Amino acid sequence: MRRRLFAALAAALAIGWTASLAPPASASELHRGNLAEPDTLDPAKWFTTYENWILSDLFNGLLQQDAEGNSIPGAAESWTVSDDGLTLTFRLRADGRWSDGAPVTAEDFVVGFRRSFDPRTASAYANFGYVIVNAREIVEGRMPLEALGVRAIDALTFEVKLNEPSQTLLPLFASYPNFFPAPAHVLAKEGDGWVQPGKMVSNGPYRLVEWVPQDRVTLEKNEAYFDAASVRIDKVYYYPTDDDTSAVKRFRAGELDINMRFPPSLYAMLKRDLPSETRTYPASWIGYIVFNHAELRFADARVRRALSIAIDRETIAKRVLNNGELPAWSFVPPGTRHFVSSGAGDFSAMPMSERQGEARRLLAEAGYGPGNTLAFTFMHRAGEANKRAALAVADMWKAVGVDVRIEANEVKTHYARLREKAFEVADGGFSAQPDAEYFIYLLRSDSTEVNFGGWANADYDRLANAGNRERDLVRRGELYAAAEKIALDETALIPVYIPVNRALVQNWVSGFQPNPNDAHPTRWMSVDR
């Protein structure tokens, strides 16, 4: 152990890193690198993974996630599904409490659900709940909030009415904060300001005590939590760690117990010097490129296809990133349960020289070439892996005569611009539970918050809707595969690679379980320094 410590310090110093030997933090504290600054801690308004990780420590939905990302009882101790699959009835825990000691009631879930479907809230993932009676009509302003298909039967019984059976709604109740409860008694007093430190109350294992913008979010153990006795970490600090290399320095210096990413270029060194702390594991995730379909240049399918076939996905996955990523030929990740993709692109087996020739031909057919060069700005997220991939893609496009200007933005700014459609071509990443419905959602015409490019196809929507309604899992997968094929044939977006989850976890942290959902609630962890 002593030899290994000296080796790690020597390696850090050799590349110019400061490896501080400051006194270790309290064993009851956990310091988590969280990728980026959260934009909100309002469960109804969350959008990103780095908001979800914090909110999942603060709140319990009807269900919650265990250490491996599985759905287990949360604020509800049990539930039933009617024979026709259209009524879900949840029995809440009698000992459920908000952090101020007030009981968690069915009315709190009514309030929480209504906030998330209120058009004034503009919840990013309200679409995932359109299976709930009248949800879509409410979001579109055609029905009042009171018409939402949820009700409190009594103080501890919450009912949800559906338009059609759903295979995915229960896991969403565990993992998507827009389905978490809202404290009716605090909201009545504070309004939307209830999420500020000093005002927020939560029903999960932790409560919010501090938010210092661009520095940290601090949570403390919620002593009113129904299972507080089993929560072993008393305080959690979440830090925005946009700069991957700086985050690794902080981890090696002992300032971070966990960081949820590291630069691909450092993988070999980290695996050599910190083999047990360096974790990679399969992800339910897609890395892709999206076009702004409102731009005339990208309304032409020939242009979109040319840009797609010019990308050497094998090189990006195996040489540029080289952390175990896979080339992506479809936007539903391989290994997704009950789903078989329509297959690799029809150009996947072509040599790159032939693909480049075909890309030039398509661009020329669309009117681009010498004297009229296709030019645009390619916007990518900050972070070394994103930058390396973006630069490689830009070079591949330049090889077929495209003039590409690269623009980088911090993650929060990047996604804000995507949502505003203030871009031409951009990279993106989408993670979800390993079910095709979530990934098919990326390109639904009613997916106004994550269908960034605004692509729309009536047949795609029809098949997606049919898949959502289908209870036979094999047939459901076939419907989603047919929808995916339409999008791939039209190059609605460009799948590029299937990422791996990358994390650095100190050896003194227990309970961090790799899982495709990349769900790591602090309540299942402990620290033994």
Secondary structure, DSSP 8 states (H G I E B T S, - for coil): -HHHHHHHHHHHHHTT----------TTEEEEE-SS--S---GGG--SHHHHHHHHHH---SEEE-TTS-EEESSEEEEEE-TTS-EEEEEE-TT-B-TTS-B--HHHHHHHHHHHH-TTT--TTGGGGTTBTTHHHHHTTSS-GGGSSEEEEETTEEEEEBSS--SSHHHHHHH-GGGS---HHHHHHHGGGGGSTTT---SSSEEEEEEETTTEEEEEE-TTSTTGGG----EEEEE----HHHHHHHHHTTS-SEES---GGGHHHHHHHSTTTEEEEE-SEEEEEEE-TTSHHHHSHHHHHHHHHT--HHHIIIIII-SS-EE-SSSS-TT-BT---S-S-TTTTS-HHHHHHHHHHHHHHTT-BTTB--EEEEEEESSHHHHHHHHHHHHHHHTTT-EEEEEEE-HHHHHHHHHTT--SEEEEEEE--SBHHHHHGGG-TT-TTT-TT----HHHHHHHHHHHH--SHHHHHHHHHHHHHHHHHTTSEEEEEE-EEEEEE-TTEE-----TT----GGG-EE--
